[in-house]
Amino acid sequence: MFLQAVLVIYNLFLLGVLLIQAAGSAASSVERALFILLGITASYFLLLLASRTFLRKIPGFTALKSLTFLVGTGFTTVLSVASFLSAQNQEEYLFAAALVSLPLYFWGRVLAILRPAKEPKGAAPQEKESTSETYTAAMLDKIEGRTAEPDKEAAVTEPGRRAFLKRAGGIGLGLLVYSLLNPRQAGAAFFGSVPGPGTVAIKDSAGVVIDPAEKYPTSGYGITEIDDAGTTYYFGFVEKAGSWYVLKETDTTGDLSYLYATPANNPSITNFTDAWSAHATTLTYNRFDTAF
């Protein structure tokens, strides 16, 4: 009973941490559904604690508890299996191991419910031996030197079960502390991103990791000048450090063309002022892949 109580409290605490993580990152419909299922599973443990109070007398309490139990059993089983199958590094495997306590508890309850049903219904109750018969049998065994053999199965099974629950609880508690100390890595492992040293990587629809800090050739530029006096438009851009480029837009019978002038294809011009003064005359323009 003590180990079961510890497992209940640990699972409720773990679900609370996961709900906090999910609340801040539930952007897509899949993540919102995951958040709802986590809430239903956590509700079961809250109802389990409430069943020891007067709240258990509320109509429909038992039905609601049974419904959340069924949802929690299916959801935590799928979640745990999926976490192990999708894990790609050590942090993700450790996080998947931390989730094992959830289906472990639910399936333990299922087995506890089903175990009495396996006993034969028609088994006749054994008649209790009278006190005199029991005393006589004990005396004969003592005189003849016979002693009852200890139940080896009971002696081995119970310590083995306790040792297993202690190991599972120890792993879970350790990984829970790890997730609290490293919330970004834990959240990334749970919601499918690849955790890094203090950062959460982002994946595109194809599953390729994207660096959010990656800069493109035109990153950091702001528009400074526009020349739209003729049929050809010119747009001047300047970067904070002084780098520049000019975009040339030409519309010839509905065929738009975009060319670029940069310090790379105009090495003699070192600043934007000189470049803009010659943007419509001597500046050299090329395509994007050549200009940058």
HELIX and SHEET records of a PDB file:
HELIX    1   1 PHE A    2  ALA A   23  1                                  22    
HELIX    2   2 SER A   29  ALA A   50  1                                  22    
HELIX    3   3 PHE A   54  LYS A   57  5                                   4    
HELIX    4   4 PHE A   61  SER A   86  1                                  26    
HELIX    5   5 GLN A   90  ALA A   98  1                                   9    
HELIX    6   6 SER A  101  LEU A  114  1                                  14    
HELIX    7   7 PRO A  116  LYS A  118  5                                   3    
HELIX    8   8 THR A  131  GLU A  144  1                                  14    
HELIX    9   9 LYS A  152  LEU A  181  1                                  30    
HELIX   10  10 PRO A  183  PHE A  190  1                                   8    
HELIX   11  11 PHE A  272  SER A  277  1                                   6    
HELIX   12  12 PHE A  288  ALA A  291  1                                   4    
SHEET    1   A 2 ILE A 202  LYS A 203  0                                        
SHEET    2   A 2 VAL A 209  ILE A 210 -1                                        
SHEET    1   B 4 TYR A 221  ASP A 227  0                                        
SHEET    2   B 4 THR A 232  GLU A 239 -1                                        
SHEET    3   B 4 TRP A 244  THR A 252 -1                                        
SHEET    4   B 4 ASP A 255  ALA A 261 -1                                        
END                                                                             
